[in-house]
Amino acid sequence: MKIMMLISMFCLFGCANGKSTEDTVLYQSMDWVTDGVFTQGIEGPAVALDGSLYAVNYQKNGTIGRVSGKNKVAQFIELPNDSIGNGIRFDKQGNMYIADYINHNILIVNTNKLSGSLINKVNVYAHSPLMNQPNDIAITDQGIIFASDPNWAKGDGNIWRIGKDRQVILLESDMGTTNGIAVSPDNSVLYVNESAQRNVWQYQLDGEGNISHKKLLINFPDFGLDGMRTDQQGNLYIARYGKGVIAVVSAEGKLLREINLKGKFPTNVAFGGDNNKQVFVTMQKRGAIESFIIE
């Protein structure tokens, strides 16, 4: 029985394609996309409804790459108007949302209706000239979007909300360098981190996307914070930029574990694979994507 369980765990990475995968153990990071396939601007990993992985800046800035399997990457789209994407998220209908930090936009691509020229399928979902540079985004099951908005030069940042009416509403200003942002699985909590200040904040979240009861979840003594996501149990997986680990933090603010990566500069994380047990990590200096399996 133990042997069969071990084989089943190995198959999470390789057996679905009829291939065995060597040295695959829980929480052990391996290359999913090798060095230099993406630029050092790689960010925004997100998994679509069909299981495909997407990330920004494939081969050159201003593009989005689609990863259909290990080292199987192709350009999905080139963004118009010199836009450069950062965070990506999908809604329950399969629409792709992209934080365009160059033009202060949230872009939308309807991936279910992609026929003809892709460039004509990229539209501005929301825009505000008051945004510094929308960075990471999170989305509720109801389609309410939240965007972190750092000003790296000044060391501060904001949080914005974009409702179904596409209105851009400032939720909080004068924070630290807001970066990673995530919604809990039950849509009741919003998490936002500050990269330079190394804080992770939590807010109570209502059905209309209003935030309240701000509370410091955890502070880290060193290294930076970048993108983050919640798993199905509500734990945060936080990219520790410069430290080369993914920190797993409970909803109560307890550091549960640190997962070592091959590179030192992770920028963001996404969940996919069987039962969302495969974690994908974009790696800035490498222009690569690492991956590991969780329990």
C-alpha positions in Angstrom: 0.0 0.0 0.0 2.8 2.4 0.9 4.5 1.7 -2.4 1.3 2.4 -4.4 0.8 5.7 -2.5 4.4 6.7 -3.3 3.9 5.9 -7.0 0.6 7.9 -7.0 2.5 10.9 -5.6 5.2 10.6 -8.3 2.5 10.5 -10.9 1.3 14.0 -10.0 4.2 15.3 -12.1 4.8 12.8 -14.8 2.5 9.8 -15.2 -0.5 11.6 -16.7 1.6 11.9 -19.8 2.7 8.3 -19.7 6.1 9.3 -18.3 7.7 8.7 -14.9 9.3 11.6 -13.1 12.4 11.1 -11.0 13.1 12.6 -7.6 9.6 14.1 -7.2 8.9 14.6 -3.5 6.5 16.9 -1.7 7.7 20.5 -1.4 10.8 19.9 -3.5 11.1 22.5 -6.2 12.1 21.6 -9.7 12.2 23.5 -13.0 9.0 23.6 -14.9 10.2 26.1 -17.5 13.9 26.5 -17.9 16.1 29.6 -17.7 15.8 32.5 -20.1 12.5 31.4 -21.7 10.8 34.4 -20.2 12.5 37.8 -19.5 13.5 38.9 -16.1 10.1 40.7 -16.0 8.4 37.3 -15.5 5.4 37.6 -13.2 1.7 37.0 -12.8 1.4 33.2 -13.0 -2.2 32.1 -13.3 -3.9 28.9 -14.2 -6.9 29.0 -16.6 -10.0 26.8 -16.5 -8.5 24.3 -18.9 -5.4 23.9 -16.6 -3.0 25.9 -18.8 -0.5 28.2 -17.0 0.0 31.8 -18.1 2.7 34.3 -17.2 3.8 37.7 -18.5 6.8 38.6 -20.6 7.5 35.5 -22.6 10.7 36.1 -24.6 10.2 39.9 -24.6 8.3 42.4 -22.4 4.7 43.1 -23.3 3.8 39.5 -24.1 2.0 36.7 -22.3 3.2 33.1 -22.6 1.0 30.0 -22.3 2.6 26.9 -20.7 0.8 23.7 -21.6 3.2 21.4 -19.9 6.8 21.1 -18.7 9.0 23.2 -21.0 6.1 23.5 -23.4 5.7 27.3 -23.9 4.3 29.4 -26.7 3.3 33.1 -27.0 -0.3 33.5 -26.3 -0.6 37.2 -27.0 1.3 40.5 -27.4 -0.4 43.4 -25.6 -1.3 46.5 -27.6 -0.3 50.1 -26.9 3.1 49.3 -25.4 1.3 47.8 -22.4 3.3 45.5 -20.1 1.5 43.1 -17.8 2.2 42.2 -14.3 -0.5 40.3 -12.3 -2.9 37.9 -14.1 -6.1 36.4 -12.7 -9.1 34.5 -14.2 -12.7 34.8 -13.2 -15.2 31.9 -12.9 -16.2 32.5 -16.5 -12.7 32.1 -17.8 -12.0 35.8 -18.6 -8.4 36.8 -18.1 -7.6 40.0 -16.3 -4.2 41.6 -16.6 -2.7 44.5 -14.5 -1.1 46.8 -17.1 1.3 49.0 -15.1 2.4 51.1 -18.1 -1.0 52.5 -19.0 -2.7 52.3 -15.6 -5.2 49.7 -16.8 -6.8 46.5 -15.9 -7.1 44.6 -19.2 -9.5 41.9 -20.1 -9.2 39.0 -22.6 -12.1 36.7 -23.1 -10.2 33.4 -23.6 -13.4 31.5 -24.5 -14.0 33.6 -27.6 -10.5 33.8 -29.2 -11.0 33.7 -32.9 -9.3 36.0 -35.5 -6.7 38.5 -34.4 -5.8 38.2 -30.7 -4.8 41.8 -30.4 -8.3 42.8 -31.1 -9.5 40.7 -28.2 -7.6 42.7 -25.6 -9.8 45.4 -24.1 -9.5 47.9 -21.3 -11.7 46.7 -18.4 -10.9 49.6 -16.1 -8.6 52.6 -16.1 -7.5 55.3 -13.7 -4.7 57.9 -14.2 -4.5 58.1 -10.4 -3.0 54.6 -10.2 0.8 54.5 -9.7 1.2 51.2 -11.5 -1.3 48.4 -10.9 0.9 45.5 -9.8 -0.8 42.4 -8.5 -4.6 41.6 -8.6 -6.9 39.4 -6.8 -10.5 38.5 -7.6 -13.5 37.2 -5.6 -15.9 34.5 -6.8 -18.4 37.4 -7.6 -15.8 39.0 -10.0 -14.8 41.9 -7.7 -11.1 42.8 -8.5 -8.6 44.2 -6.0 -5.3 45.7 -7.2 -2.1 46.6 -5.3 -0.5 49.8 -6.5 3.0 50.5 -5.3 5.1 53.6 -5.8 8.6 52.2 -5.6 10.3 55.5 -5.7 8.4 56.9 -2.7 8.1 53.6 -0.9 4.4 53.8 -0.5 1.3 52.4 -2.2 -2.5 52.0 -2.4 -5.2 49.4 -2.7 -7.9 49.7 -5.4 -11.2 47.9 -6.0 -12.8 47.4 -9.4 -16.4 46.2 -9.1 -18.6 44.7 -11.8 -19.6 48.3 -12.8 -15.8 48.7 -13.7 -15.5 51.8 -11.4 -12.1 52.2 -9.9 -12.4 52.9 -6.2 -9.5 53.8 -3.8 -9.8 51.6 -0.7 -6.7 52.7 1.1 -3.8 55.0 0.4 -0.4 55.9 2.0 0.5 52.3 2.8 3.9 50.8 2.3 4.9 49.4 -1.0 1.8 47.3 -1.6 2.5 44.2 -3.7 1.1 40.7 -3.2 -2.7 40.6 -2.8 -5.0 37.6 -2.3 -8.6 36.8 -1.3 -9.3 33.9 1.1 -11.1 30.8 -0.3 -14.4 31.8 1.4 -14.1 35.4 0.1 -14.2 36.8 3.7 -10.7 38.1 4.0 -8.4 40.3 1.8 -4.7 40.0 2.3 -2.2 42.6 1.1 1.6 42.7 1.7 4.1 45.5 1.7 7.4 44.5 0.0 9.9 46.9 1.6 8.2 47.0 5.0 7.8 43.2 5.0 4.3 43.3 6.5 1.2 41.2 5.6 -2.1 42.8 6.4 -5.5 41.3 6.6 -8.9 42.9 6.2 -12.4 41.6 6.7 -14.2 41.6 3.4 -17.9 41.8 2.7 -19.9 40.8 -0.3 -19.7 44.3 -1.8 -15.9 44.4 -1.7 -15.7 46.7 1.3 -12.8 46.2 3.7 -12.7 46.7 7.5 -10.9 45.6 10.7 -7.4 46.0 9.4 -4.9 43.8 11.3 -1.3 42.9 10.9 -1.1 39.2 10.1 2.7 38.8 10.2 5.9 40.8 9.8 9.2 39.3 8.5 12.5 40.5 9.8 14.4 40.3 6.6 14.2 40.0 2.8 11.4 41.3 0.6 7.8 40.1 -0.1 6.3 39.7 -3.6 3.3 37.9 -4.9 1.1 35.6 -2.8 -1.9 33.2 -3.1 -4.1 31.3 -0.7 -4.4 27.5 -0.9 -7.7 25.6 -0.4 -7.2 25.6 3.3 -6.7 29.3 3.5 -3.0 29.3 4.1 -0.9 32.0 2.3 2.0 31.1 0.1 4.2 34.1 -0.1 7.2 34.7 -2.5 10.1 35.8 -0.3 12.2 37.9 -2.8 15.9 37.5 -2.2 15.6 34.7 0.2 14.6 32.1 -2.4 11.7 30.5 -0.4 8.0 30.4 -0.4 6.7 31.1 3.1 3.5 29.3 4.1 1.6 31.3 6.7 -1.7 30.2 8.3 -4.8 32.4 8.5 -3.8 33.0 12.1 -0.4 34.4 11.2 1.7 31.4 12.1 4.7 30.6 9.8 4.1 27.0 9.0 7.0 26.2 6.8 9.5 27.6 4.2 9.8 25.9 0.9 13.3 26.2 -0.6 13.6 27.2 -4.3 16.4 26.7 -6.7 16.6 30.5 -7.4 16.6 33.4 -5.0 14.2 35.8 -6.6 10.6 34.5 -6.7 8.1 37.0 -7.9 4.7 35.2 -7.6 2.9 31.9 -7.2 -0.1 30.1 -8.6 -1.9 26.8 -7.9 -2.8 24.3 -10.5 -2.5 20.6 -11.5 -4.5 17.8 -9.9 -6.7 19.2 -7.1 -4.7 22.4 -7.2 -1.8 20.6 -5.4 0.9 21.8 -7.9 2.4 25.2 -7.2 4.1 27.3 -9.9 6.6 30.0 -9.0 7.9 32.7 -11.4 11.6 33.4 -10.9 12.8 36.9 -11.9 16.6 36.6 -12.4 16.2 33.2 -14.0 13.4 34.1 -16.4 12.1 30.6 -15.4 9.2 28.9 -13.6 9.8 26.4 -10.8 7.2 24.0 -9.5 6.5 21.7 -6.5 3.8 19.5 -5.1 2.0 20.1 -1.8 0.0 17.9 0.4 
